Amino acid sequence: MMALHPKIIDLTLDRVWALLTALDHPERALPPVIHIAGTNGKGSTQAMIRAGLEGAGKKVHAYTSPHLARFHERIRLAGDLITEPHLTEILDECYRANDGANITYFEITTCAALLAFARTPADYTLLEVGLGGRLDATNVIEKPALTIITPVSMDHEGFLGDTIAKIAGEKAGIIKRGVPCVVGPQHEDAMDVIEAQAARLGAPLLAYGQHWHVGEERGRLVYQDETGLLDLNLPNLPGQHQIQNAGAALAALRHLIMPEAAFDSAVQRAVWPARMQHLHGTLLNDLAPQADLWLDGGHNPAAGEALSQHLHSLSKRPTYLVCGMLNTKDVRGYLRPLAAIADHLTAVSIPGEANTLSSADTAKAARDVGLATHEAENVETALRQIAQTDPHARILICGSLYLAGHVLRQIG
């Protein structure tokens, strides 16, 4: 599939509409859709909403990208990952229906997911935007039940624009006429754009700081809106930023009028790998048995800031980064906040990834922001070197979801 349909980014909906028409419009036969866009937090927010809906006894489809270890992670049918035979069947059907027309890898696989969703009974469909929103292949649902925009920040400037306002305009492209939109915390420039788009389309906003509030009080998550107050455990997904993501998820569940069980499940049962994931008892621990080992796939400046804050909240311990990034990212912007908390960075290239930044270039960027650094051939070598230097270190493997996926495949 990737050989026939190259993994390129070409934002337009024409090819998607053509294939969906050939497939007899599966996007019109989906269970109620919750469509999620944003720069940071959309995957975690989706995971919390899914956990909440499932905690309320609902069957939920979910579509997300990119995958980490296996493509099947992208398509979850009524709670279960799509099987190999089912995936093969729908991809073949989409390939035949496309009849040799030009289409990208993300577009044809998104159409395959919609086809599978349309044919499998469920109560809700969660669609995560791949890139942007306005021209993303997922933006084909005429009347979703709800849209959500998580925090917007600088990322993918070559495709979405070079200002927060321009990027927000692309994200706000998922807003539909008359459909409520949950909005997470936003930069003022982003919020102005989102509010203007919602006003044009008569879409009610449920915005952080206006219609709902969330925060940590005495070790608890406290959420409040016009319906009342929720006093819950802190999210099981680590990091202060997950409190805001939980707030957006709770706002969505409140709007959908879910029972109390949904709220506890949302914050306590969400699973989202490679987002400050603590690697316990894995094969990698054998390389650094006394280290405190973590994995994260964040890759933009906002993600770097969130990681820095979370590392700062942990018990004091020498902190080492093993970092590999794509050459399309703002490497210095990502590393700058981490330089204040990390003692050292080992730069690696991402195995099997054509767009990887070389370890030498990553190391140079790290030095530019004040990090002591050296290079390693791979993650395994980096872990061995750190374990020899500082056996009790805290080690964070970070910089890219593609690097995180490689690590997760290594540990099975």
Buried (B, 14 or more C-beta within 10 A) or exposed (E): BEEEBEEEBEBEBEBBBBBBEBBEEBBEEBBBBBBBBBBBBBBBBBBBBBBBBBBBEBBBBBBBBBBBBEBBBBBBBBBEBBEEEBBEBBBEBBBEBBEEEEBBBBBBBBBBBBBBBBEBEBBBBBBBBBBBBBBBBBBBBEEBBBBBBBBBBBBBEEBBBEBBBBBBBBBBBBBBEEBBBBBBBBBEBBBBBBBEBBEEBEBEBBBBEEBBBBEEEEEEBBBBBEEEEBEBEBBBBBBBBBBBBBBBBBBBBBBBEBEEEBBBBBBBBBEBBBBBBEBEEBEBBEBBEEBBBBBBBBBBBBBBBBBBBBBEEBEEBBBBBBBBBBEBBBBBBBBBBBBEBBBBBBBBBBBEBEEBBBBEBBBBBBBBBEBEBBBBEBBBBBBEBBBEEBEEBBBBBBBBBBBBBBBBEBEE
